[in-house]
């Protein structure tokens, strides 16, 4: 789980890889939650926020490239 500052230092390929990894981890945690074997439910929220941060940075970079 990365902070926004750490994410901003990554290049586009690293951000994409981090996004894929985080989405896979979120999927695993959701599966655990459905089988009631999830230890820390707060991790779901943290992962969703990390995914949102990454997507926001990717969108900002796309907009900066258009201008």
PyMOL Python script that loads the backbone (N, CA, C, O; Angstrom):
from pymol import cmd

cmd.read_pdbstr("""\
ATOM      1  N   UNK A   1       0.833  -1.161   0.000  1.00  0.00           N
ATOM      2  CA  UNK A   1       0.000   0.000   0.000  1.00  0.00           C
ATOM      3  C   UNK A   1       0.882   1.229   0.000  1.00  0.00           C
ATOM      4  O   UNK A   1       1.672   1.463   0.915  1.00  0.00           O
ATOM      5  N   UNK A   2       0.725   1.980  -1.022  1.00  0.00           N
ATOM      6  CA  UNK A   2       1.636   3.078  -1.275  1.00  0.00           C
ATOM      7  C   UNK A   2       0.999   4.420  -0.968  1.00  0.00           C
ATOM      8  O   UNK A   2      -0.211   4.610  -1.090  1.00  0.00           O
ATOM      9  N   UNK A   3       1.842   5.324  -0.572  1.00  0.00           N
ATOM     10  CA  UNK A   3       1.401   6.696  -0.384  1.00  0.00           C
ATOM     11  C   UNK A   3       1.403   7.395  -1.732  1.00  0.00           C
ATOM     12  O   UNK A   3       2.029   6.921  -2.680  1.00  0.00           O
ATOM     13  N   UNK A   4       0.715   8.505  -1.817  1.00  0.00           N
ATOM     14  CA  UNK A   4       0.611   9.240  -3.069  1.00  0.00           C
ATOM     15  C   UNK A   4       1.985   9.725  -3.529  1.00  0.00           C
ATOM     16  O   UNK A   4       2.264   9.733  -4.728  1.00  0.00           O
ATOM     17  N   UNK A   5       2.838  10.126  -2.601  1.00  0.00           N
ATOM     18  CA  UNK A   5       4.170  10.609  -2.956  1.00  0.00           C
ATOM     19  C   UNK A   5       4.975   9.497  -3.619  1.00  0.00           C
ATOM     20  O   UNK A   5       5.653   9.733  -4.619  1.00  0.00           O
ATOM     21  N   UNK A   6       4.903   8.299  -3.072  1.00  0.00           N
ATOM     22  CA  UNK A   6       5.623   7.162  -3.645  1.00  0.00           C
ATOM     23  C   UNK A   6       5.080   6.827  -5.033  1.00  0.00           C
ATOM     24  O   UNK A   6       5.844   6.485  -5.935  1.00  0.00           O
ATOM     25  N   UNK A   7       3.774   6.926  -5.199  1.00  0.00           N
ATOM     26  CA  UNK A   7       3.161   6.622  -6.483  1.00  0.00           C
ATOM     27  C   UNK A   7       3.559   7.644  -7.536  1.00  0.00           C
ATOM     28  O   UNK A   7       3.766   7.284  -8.695  1.00  0.00           O
ATOM     29  N   UNK A   8       3.669   8.914  -7.152  1.00  0.00           N
ATOM     30  CA  UNK A   8       4.032   9.961  -8.113  1.00  0.00           C
ATOM     31  C   UNK A   8       5.453   9.775  -8.639  1.00  0.00           C
ATOM     32  O   UNK A   8       5.767  10.223  -9.741  1.00  0.00           O
ATOM     33  N   UNK A   9       6.316   9.116  -7.858  1.00  0.00           N
ATOM     34  CA  UNK A   9       7.696   8.895  -8.277  1.00  0.00           C
ATOM     35  C   UNK A   9       7.819   7.756  -9.283  1.00  0.00           C
ATOM     36  O   UNK A   9       8.863   7.610  -9.918  1.00  0.00           O
ATOM     37  N   UNK A  10       6.782   6.955  -9.438  1.00  0.00           N
ATOM     38  CA  UNK A  10       6.818   5.828 -10.360  1.00  0.00           C
ATOM     39  C   UNK A  10       6.554   6.294 -11.787  1.00  0.00           C
ATOM     40  O   UNK A  10       5.883   7.301 -12.014  1.00  0.00           O
ATOM     41  N   UNK A  11       7.101   5.532 -12.756  1.00  0.00           N
ATOM     42  CA  UNK A  11       6.788   5.836 -14.151  1.00  0.00           C
ATOM     43  C   UNK A  11       5.491   5.114 -14.536  1.00  0.00           C
ATOM     44  O   UNK A  11       4.911   4.399 -13.718  1.00  0.00           O
ATOM     45  N   UNK A  12       5.045   5.298 -15.765  1.00  0.00           N
ATOM     46  CA  UNK A  12       3.752   4.762 -16.194  1.00  0.00           C
ATOM     47  C   UNK A  12       3.689   3.241 -16.126  1.00  0.00           C
ATOM     48  O   UNK A  12       2.676   2.679 -15.710  1.00  0.00           O
ATOM     49  N   UNK A  13       4.769   2.570 -16.532  1.00  0.00           N
ATOM     50  CA  UNK A  13       4.779   1.104 -16.506  1.00  0.00           C
ATOM     51  C   UNK A  13       4.702   0.572 -15.078  1.00  0.00           C
ATOM     52  O   UNK A  13       4.003  -0.404 -14.805  1.00  0.00           O
ATOM     53  N   UNK A  14       5.428   1.223 -14.174  1.00  0.00           N
ATOM     54  CA  UNK A  14       5.399   0.806 -12.777  1.00  0.00           C
ATOM     55  C   UNK A  14       4.015   1.026 -12.176  1.00  0.00           C
ATOM     56  O   UNK A  14       3.534   0.199 -11.400  1.00  0.00           O
ATOM     57  N   UNK A  15       3.373   2.139 -12.531  1.00  0.00           N
ATOM     58  CA  UNK A  15       2.022   2.405 -12.032  1.00  0.00           C
ATOM     59  C   UNK A  15       1.044   1.352 -12.518  1.00  0.00           C
ATOM     60  O   UNK A  15       0.193   0.890 -11.756  1.00  0.00           O
ATOM     61  N   UNK A  16       1.161   0.969 -13.788  1.00  0.00           N
ATOM     62  CA  UNK A  16       0.274  -0.053 -14.340  1.00  0.00           C
ATOM     63  C   UNK A  16       0.485  -1.386 -13.634  1.00  0.00           C
ATOM     64  O   UNK A  16      -0.480  -2.081 -13.316  1.00  0.00           O
ATOM     65  N   UNK A  17       1.736  -1.744 -13.391  1.00  0.00           N
ATOM     66  CA  UNK A  17       2.041  -2.989 -12.695  1.00  0.00           C
ATOM     67  C   UNK A  17       1.503  -2.952 -11.258  1.00  0.00           C
ATOM     68  O   UNK A  17       0.947  -3.937 -10.772  1.00  0.00           O
ATOM     69  N   UNK A  18       1.672  -1.821 -10.596  1.00  0.00           N
ATOM     70  CA  UNK A  18       1.166  -1.662  -9.228  1.00  0.00           C
ATOM     71  C   UNK A  18      -0.360  -1.757  -9.204  1.00  0.00           C
ATOM     72  O   UNK A  18      -0.933  -2.361  -8.298  1.00  0.00           O
ATOM     73  N   UNK A  19      -1.009  -1.165 -10.194  1.00  0.00           N
ATOM     74  CA  UNK A  19      -2.466  -1.233 -10.283  1.00  0.00           C
ATOM     75  C   UNK A  19      -2.927  -2.676 -10.447  1.00  0.00           C
ATOM     76  O   UNK A  19      -3.848  -3.115  -9.759  1.00  0.00           O
ATOM     77  N   UNK A  20      -2.297  -3.410 -11.350  1.00  0.00           N
ATOM     78  CA  UNK A  20      -2.672  -4.815 -11.562  1.00  0.00           C
ATOM     79  C   UNK A  20      -2.472  -5.643 -10.302  1.00  0.00           C
ATOM     80  O   UNK A  20      -3.324  -6.455  -9.942  1.00  0.00           O
ATOM     81  N   UNK A  21      -1.351  -5.436  -9.637  1.00  0.00           N
ATOM     82  CA  UNK A  21      -1.056  -6.181  -8.414  1.00  0.00           C
ATOM     83  C   UNK A  21      -2.073  -5.860  -7.323  1.00  0.00           C
ATOM     84  O   UNK A  21      -2.546  -6.761  -6.631  1.00  0.00           O
ATOM     85  N   UNK A  22      -2.405  -4.599  -7.169  1.00  0.00           N
ATOM     86  CA  UNK A  22      -3.358  -4.180  -6.139  1.00  0.00           C
ATOM     87  C   UNK A  22      -4.752  -4.719  -6.434  1.00  0.00           C
ATOM     88  O   UNK A  22      -5.461  -5.139  -5.519  1.00  0.00           O
ATOM     89  N   UNK A  23      -5.150  -4.711  -7.708  1.00  0.00           N
ATOM     90  CA  UNK A  23      -6.459  -5.248  -8.075  1.00  0.00           C
ATOM     91  C   UNK A  23      -6.536  -6.747  -7.810  1.00  0.00           C
ATOM     92  O   UNK A  23      -7.572  -7.241  -7.367  1.00  0.00           O
ATOM     93  N   UNK A  24      -5.456  -7.477  -8.075  1.00  0.00           N
ATOM     94  CA  UNK A  24      -5.438  -8.910  -7.801  1.00  0.00           C
ATOM     95  C   UNK A  24      -5.524  -9.181  -6.305  1.00  0.00           C
ATOM     96  O   UNK A  24      -6.217 -10.101  -5.870  1.00  0.00           O
ATOM     97  N   UNK A  25      -4.819  -8.377  -5.526  1.00  0.00           N
ATOM     98  CA  UNK A  25      -4.871  -8.538  -4.077  1.00  0.00           C
ATOM     99  C   UNK A  25      -6.272  -8.236  -3.544  1.00  0.00           C
ATOM    100  O   UNK A  25      -6.764  -8.932  -2.656  1.00  0.00           O
ATOM    101  N   UNK A  26      -6.909  -7.199  -4.085  1.00  0.00           N
ATOM    102  CA  UNK A  26      -8.274  -6.859  -3.686  1.00  0.00           C
ATOM    103  C   UNK A  26      -9.225  -8.011  -4.014  1.00  0.00           C
ATOM    104  O   UNK A  26     -10.107  -8.335  -3.219  1.00  0.00           O
ATOM    105  N   UNK A  27      -9.048  -8.623  -5.177  1.00  0.00           N
ATOM    106  CA  UNK A  27      -9.880  -9.761  -5.561  1.00  0.00           C
ATOM    107  C   UNK A  27      -9.727 -10.899  -4.554  1.00  0.00           C
ATOM    108  O   UNK A  27     -10.715 -11.495  -4.125  1.00  0.00           O
ATOM    109  N   UNK A  28      -8.470 -11.196  -4.178  1.00  0.00           N
ATOM    110  CA  UNK A  28      -8.240 -12.269  -3.195  1.00  0.00           C
ATOM    111  C   UNK A  28      -8.894 -11.958  -1.854  1.00  0.00           C
ATOM    112  O   UNK A  28      -9.482 -12.835  -1.222  1.00  0.00           O
ATOM    113  N   UNK A  29      -8.786 -10.704  -1.428  1.00  0.00           N
ATOM    114  CA  UNK A  29      -9.393 -10.333  -0.147  1.00  0.00           C
ATOM    115  C   UNK A  29     -10.913 -10.393  -0.209  1.00  0.00           C
ATOM    116  O   UNK A  29     -11.556 -10.796   0.761  1.00  0.00           O
ATOM    117  N   UNK A  30     -11.495  -9.997  -1.340  1.00  0.00           N
ATOM    118  CA  UNK A  30     -12.954 -10.089  -1.475  1.00  0.00           C
ATOM    119  C   UNK A  30     -13.398 -11.554  -1.418  1.00  0.00           C
ATOM    120  O   UNK A  30     -14.433 -11.875  -0.833  1.00  0.00           O
ATOM    121  N   UNK A  31     -12.621 -12.416  -2.019  1.00  0.00           N
ATOM    122  CA  UNK A  31     -12.953 -13.841  -1.986  1.00  0.00           C
ATOM    123  C   UNK A  31     -12.882 -14.358  -0.557  1.00  0.00           C
ATOM    124  O   UNK A  31     -13.755 -15.112  -0.126  1.00  0.00           O
ATOM    125  N   UNK A  32     -11.851 -13.959   0.182  1.00  0.00           N
ATOM    126  CA  UNK A  32     -11.735 -14.353   1.587  1.00  0.00           C
ATOM    127  C   UNK A  32     -12.903 -13.803   2.400  1.00  0.00           C
ATOM    128  O   UNK A  32     -13.418 -14.483   3.288  1.00  0.00           O
ATOM    129  N   UNK A  33     -13.315 -12.591   2.103  1.00  0.00           N
ATOM    130  CA  UNK A  33     -14.424 -11.982   2.832  1.00  0.00           C
ATOM    131  C   UNK A  33     -15.720 -12.744   2.583  1.00  0.00           C
ATOM    132  O   UNK A  33     -16.548 -12.877   3.484  1.00  0.00           O
ATOM    133  N   UNK A  34     -15.895 -13.237   1.374  1.00  0.00           N
ATOM    134  CA  UNK A  34     -17.123 -13.970   1.073  1.00  0.00           C
ATOM    135  C   UNK A  34     -17.152 -15.331   1.753  1.00  0.00           C
ATOM    136  O   UNK A  34     -18.225 -15.872   2.017  1.00  0.00           O
ATOM    137  N   UNK A  35     -15.981 -15.883   2.035  1.00  0.00           N
ATOM    138  CA  UNK A  35     -15.933 -17.173   2.737  1.00  0.00           C
ATOM    139  C   UNK A  35     -15.735 -16.981   4.235  1.00  0.00           C
ATOM    140  O   UNK A  35     -15.517 -17.945   4.968  1.00  0.00           O
ATOM    141  N   UNK A  36     -15.814 -15.719   4.690  1.00  0.00           N
ATOM    142  CA  UNK A  36     -15.744 -15.361   6.105  1.00  0.00           C
ATOM    143  C   UNK A  36     -14.420 -15.751   6.755  1.00  0.00           C
ATOM    144  O   UNK A  36     -14.400 -16.143   7.921  1.00  0.00           O
ATOM    145  N   UNK A  37     -13.331 -15.648   6.026  1.00  0.00           N
ATOM    146  CA  UNK A  37     -12.019 -15.941   6.586  1.00  0.00           C
ATOM    147  C   UNK A  37     -11.090 -14.739   6.498  1.00  0.00           C
ATOM    148  O   UNK A  37      -9.869 -14.890   6.446  1.00  0.00           O
ATOM    149  N   UNK A  38     -11.669 -13.552   6.481  1.00  0.00           N
ATOM    150  CA  UNK A  38     -10.887 -12.328   6.351  1.00  0.00           C
ATOM    151  C   UNK A  38     -10.469 -11.852   7.741  1.00  0.00           C
ATOM    152  O   UNK A  38     -11.304 -11.690   8.631  1.00  0.00           O
ATOM    153  N   UNK A  39      -9.161 -11.630   7.914  1.00  0.00           N
ATOM    154  CA  UNK A  39      -8.642 -11.224   9.220  1.00  0.00           C
ATOM    155  C   UNK A  39      -8.818  -9.721   9.468  1.00  0.00           C
ATOM    156  O   UNK A  39      -9.216  -9.309  10.558  1.00  0.00           O
ATOM    157  N   UNK A  40      -8.519  -8.912   8.453  1.00  0.00           N
ATOM    158  CA  UNK A  40      -8.576  -7.457   8.620  1.00  0.00           C
ATOM    159  C   UNK A  40      -9.450  -6.832   7.533  1.00  0.00           C
ATOM    160  O   UNK A  40      -8.967  -6.563   6.433  1.00  0.00           O
ATOM    161  N   UNK A  41     -10.716  -6.601   7.824  1.00  0.00           N
ATOM    162  CA  UNK A  41     -11.613  -6.011   6.832  1.00  0.00           C
ATOM    163  C   UNK A  41     -11.191  -4.614   6.383  1.00  0.00           C
ATOM    164  O   UNK A  41     -11.576  -4.176   5.299  1.00  0.00           O
ATOM    165  N   UNK A  42     -10.417  -3.919   7.186  1.00  0.00           N
ATOM    166  CA  UNK A  42      -9.980  -2.570   6.813  1.00  0.00           C
ATOM    167  C   UNK A  42      -9.041  -2.591   5.610  1.00  0.00           C
ATOM    168  O   UNK A  42      -8.872  -1.568   4.946  1.00  0.00           O
ATOM    169  N   UNK A  43      -8.434  -3.730   5.321  1.00  0.00           N
ATOM    170  CA  UNK A  43      -7.548  -3.827   4.159  1.00  0.00           C
ATOM    171  C   UNK A  43      -8.310  -3.638   2.853  1.00  0.00           C
ATOM    172  O   UNK A  43      -7.741  -3.161   1.871  1.00  0.00           O
ATOM    173  N   UNK A  44      -9.587  -4.005   2.827  1.00  0.00           N
ATOM    174  CA  UNK A  44     -10.394  -3.805   1.630  1.00  0.00           C
ATOM    175  C   UNK A  44     -10.486  -2.313   1.296  1.00  0.00           C
ATOM    176  O   UNK A  44     -10.333  -1.915   0.141  1.00  0.00           O
ATOM    177  N   UNK A  45     -10.733  -1.513   2.300  1.00  0.00           N
ATOM    178  CA  UNK A  45     -10.840  -0.068   2.102  1.00  0.00           C
ATOM    179  C   UNK A  45      -9.507   0.525   1.674  1.00  0.00           C
ATOM    180  O   UNK A  45      -9.457   1.376   0.786  1.00  0.00           O
ATOM    181  N   UNK A  46      -8.427   0.077   2.303  1.00  0.00           N
ATOM    182  CA  UNK A  46      -7.101   0.591   1.966  1.00  0.00           C
ATOM    183  C   UNK A  46      -6.752   0.282   0.515  1.00  0.00           C
ATOM    184  O   UNK A  46      -6.212   1.132  -0.192  1.00  0.00           O
ATOM    185  N   UNK A  47      -7.058  -0.925   0.075  1.00  0.00           N
ATOM    186  CA  UNK A  47      -6.748  -1.304  -1.305  1.00  0.00           C
ATOM    187  C   UNK A  47      -7.595  -0.520  -2.300  1.00  0.00           C
ATOM    188  O   UNK A  47      -7.091  -0.096  -3.340  1.00  0.00           O
ATOM    189  N   UNK A  48      -8.874  -0.323  -1.992  1.00  0.00           N
ATOM    190  CA  UNK A  48      -9.728   0.461  -2.890  1.00  0.00           C
ATOM    191  C   UNK A  48      -9.210   1.886  -3.021  1.00  0.00           C
ATOM    192  O   UNK A  48      -9.224   2.454  -4.113  1.00  0.00           O
ATOM    193  N   UNK A  49      -8.753   2.463  -1.919  1.00  0.00           N
ATOM    194  CA  UNK A  49      -8.218   3.822  -1.965  1.00  0.00           C
ATOM    195  C   UNK A  49      -6.916   3.887  -2.748  1.00  0.00           C
ATOM    196  O   UNK A  49      -6.672   4.853  -3.471  1.00  0.00           O
ATOM    197  N   UNK A  50      -6.075   2.861  -2.606  1.00  0.00           N
ATOM    198  CA  UNK A  50      -4.831   2.817  -3.370  1.00  0.00           C
ATOM    199  C   UNK A  50      -5.125   2.735  -4.860  1.00  0.00           C
ATOM    200  O   UNK A  50      -4.475   3.407  -5.661  1.00  0.00           O
ATOM    201  N   UNK A  51      -6.100   1.915  -5.235  1.00  0.00           N
ATOM    202  CA  UNK A  51      -6.489   1.794  -6.636  1.00  0.00           C
ATOM    203  C   UNK A  51      -6.993   3.141  -7.150  1.00  0.00           C
ATOM    204  O   UNK A  51      -6.668   3.540  -8.268  1.00  0.00           O
ATOM    205  N   UNK A  52      -7.769   3.828  -6.355  1.00  0.00           N
ATOM    206  CA  UNK A  52      -8.283   5.138  -6.758  1.00  0.00           C
ATOM    207  C   UNK A  52      -7.149   6.143  -6.931  1.00  0.00           C
ATOM    208  O   UNK A  52      -7.176   6.945  -7.865  1.00  0.00           O
ATOM    209  N   UNK A  53      -6.152   6.112  -6.044  1.00  0.00           N
ATOM    210  CA  UNK A  53      -5.005   7.013  -6.173  1.00  0.00           C
ATOM    211  C   UNK A  53      -4.251   6.759  -7.475  1.00  0.00           C
ATOM    212  O   UNK A  53      -3.889   7.695  -8.188  1.00  0.00           O
ATOM    213  N   UNK A  54      -4.019   5.477  -7.777  1.00  0.00           N
ATOM    214  CA  UNK A  54      -3.282   5.129  -8.987  1.00  0.00           C
ATOM    215  C   UNK A  54      -4.045   5.580 -10.227  1.00  0.00           C
ATOM    216  O   UNK A  54      -3.462   6.159 -11.143  1.00  0.00           O
ATOM    217  N   UNK A  55      -5.342   5.316 -10.254  1.00  0.00           N
ATOM    218  CA  UNK A  55      -6.141   5.717 -11.414  1.00  0.00           C
ATOM    219  C   UNK A  55      -6.192   7.232 -11.553  1.00  0.00           C
ATOM    220  O   UNK A  55      -6.208   7.744 -12.673  1.00  0.00           O
ATOM    221  N   UNK A  56      -6.217   7.953 -10.448  1.00  0.00           N
ATOM    222  CA  UNK A  56      -6.213   9.409 -10.484  1.00  0.00           C
ATOM    223  C   UNK A  56      -4.903   9.921 -11.071  1.00  0.00           C
ATOM    224  O   UNK A  56      -4.908  10.833 -11.897  1.00  0.00           O
ATOM    225  N   UNK A  57      -3.784   9.340 -10.650  1.00  0.00           N
ATOM    226  CA  UNK A  57      -2.489   9.751 -11.192  1.00  0.00           C
ATOM    227  C   UNK A  57      -2.396   9.458 -12.683  1.00  0.00           C
ATOM    228  O   UNK A  57      -1.878  10.272 -13.447  1.00  0.00           O
ATOM    229  N   UNK A  58      -2.891   8.306 -13.095  1.00  0.00           N
ATOM    230  CA  UNK A  58      -2.866   7.965 -14.516  1.00  0.00           C
ATOM    231  C   UNK A  58      -3.707   8.955 -15.319  1.00  0.00           C
ATOM    232  O   UNK A  58      -3.316   9.359 -16.414  1.00  0.00           O
ATOM    233  N   UNK A  59      -4.851   9.342 -14.780  1.00  0.00           N
ATOM    234  CA  UNK A  59      -5.715  10.301 -15.463  1.00  0.00           C
ATOM    235  C   UNK A  59      -5.041  11.670 -15.543  1.00  0.00           C
ATOM    236  O   UNK A  59      -5.091  12.325 -16.583  1.00  0.00           O
ATOM    237  N   UNK A  60      -4.413  12.104 -14.450  1.00  0.00           N
ATOM    238  CA  UNK A  60      -3.699  13.385 -14.446  1.00  0.00           C
ATOM    239  C   UNK A  60      -2.603  13.397 -15.504  1.00  0.00           C
ATOM    240  O   UNK A  60      -2.411  14.394 -16.199  1.00  0.00           O
ATOM    241  N   UNK A  61      -1.888  12.287 -15.621  1.00  0.00           N
ATOM    242  CA  UNK A  61      -0.803  12.217 -16.602  1.00  0.00           C
ATOM    243  C   UNK A  61      -1.335  12.227 -18.014  1.00  0.00           C
ATOM    244  O   UNK A  61      -0.722  12.821 -18.901  1.00  0.00           O
ATOM    245  N   UNK A  62      -2.470  11.579 -18.243  1.00  0.00           N
ATOM    246  CA  UNK A  62      -3.088  11.602 -19.584  1.00  0.00           C
ATOM    247  C   UNK A  62      -3.499  13.027 -19.936  1.00  0.00           C
ATOM    248  O   UNK A  62      -3.282  13.473 -21.062  1.00  0.00           O
ATOM    249  N   UNK A  63      -4.085  13.737 -18.991  1.00  0.00           N
ATOM    250  CA  UNK A  63      -4.505  15.112 -19.235  1.00  0.00           C
ATOM    251  C   UNK A  63      -3.314  16.014 -19.468  1.00  0.00           C
ATOM    252  O   UNK A  63      -3.377  16.911 -20.309  1.00  0.00           O
ATOM    253  N   UNK A  64      -2.240  15.802 -18.751  1.00  0.00           N
ATOM    254  CA  UNK A  64      -1.033  16.622 -18.920  1.00  0.00           C
ATOM    255  C   UNK A  64      -0.405  16.373 -20.295  1.00  0.00           C
ATOM    256  O   UNK A  64       0.188  17.276 -20.885  1.00  0.00           O
ATOM    257  N   UNK A  65      -0.539  15.147 -20.796  1.00  0.00           N
ATOM    258  CA  UNK A  65       0.020  14.826 -22.097  1.00  0.00           C
ATOM    259  C   UNK A  65      -0.776  15.415 -23.237  1.00  0.00           C
ATOM    260  O   UNK A  65      -0.220  15.666 -24.306  1.00  0.00           O
ATOM    261  N   UNK A  66      -2.054  15.642 -23.042  1.00  0.00           N
ATOM    262  CA  UNK A  66      -2.923  16.195 -24.088  1.00  0.00           C
ATOM    263  C   UNK A  66      -2.639  17.669 -24.289  1.00  0.00           C
ATOM    264  O   UNK A  66      -2.664  18.159 -25.418  1.00  0.00           O
ATOM    265  N   UNK A  67      -2.372  18.373 -23.216  1.00  0.00           N
ATOM    266  CA  UNK A  67      -2.185  19.831 -23.285  1.00  0.00           C
ATOM    267  C   UNK A  67      -0.876  20.197 -23.920  1.00  0.00           C
ATOM    268  O   UNK A  67      -0.565  21.381 -24.055  1.00  0.00           O
TER     269      UNK A  67
END
""", "prot")
cmd.dss("prot")
cmd.show_as("cartoon", "prot")
cmd.util.cbc("prot")
cmd.orient("prot")
